[in-house]
Amino acid sequence: MPTDAAPRKKSRESFCRSDGMKDLVLPGDGRLQSIAASLEVAMKFEAAGDVSRACTEFLSAASDFYGVSRCSVRVLAARPLRVRERATIEFFGDYQAGTKLIGVWLKTAVRKEITSFGTFLSTLCQEFCHHLDIERFGFRTSWHTRGFYERTAALYHHSRMTPAKRFFWAPLRGGRWRVDWSRTNRVQS
């Protein structure tokens, strides 16, 4: 999970504001957890229609709680895989701000197996947080900042009813960051 590099000049202030926003207010009524549990069951039975309905319900409940417009979701088949000279890139989901459409892929790229529930829910939460950045927080662009990943993790762990982890960050070249998973996991245990 590397962050984006900070933009220059005009968008830098907005980027830094996103980077500093680590907290996200979460609903206290248990509706997201209930919907996430339904989503997990639908995934176990590989029921694509039920998965799509649960995703729509999850996004509607989250949109209503945060007071933003509802976005649509498309549950797609196998993830696309792009092979480049030095890297292979798998796409898990995407958000189109212009159409308010979230796409999430249900199956793995190579084996075409159902994605793990944790990965799928994490992707759904991440794509919704892009929507939230633009609709609620007023960002013109939703960057992958440390704050963005912290907000996404808060929504994910709340929805899954798992303890939230405190991320430890390691610097990369070019002003980017990545989660130091060995330190993050070591401190949590």
Secondary structure by P-SEA (a helix, b strand, c coil): ccccccccccaaaaaaaaaaccbbbbbccaaaaaaaaaaaaaaaaccaaaaaaaaaaaaaaaaaaacccbbbbbbccbbbbbbcccbbbbbcccccccccbbbbbcccccccccccaaaaaaaaaaaaaaaaaacccccccccccaaaaaaaaaaaaaaacccccbbbbbbccccbbbbaaaaaaaaac
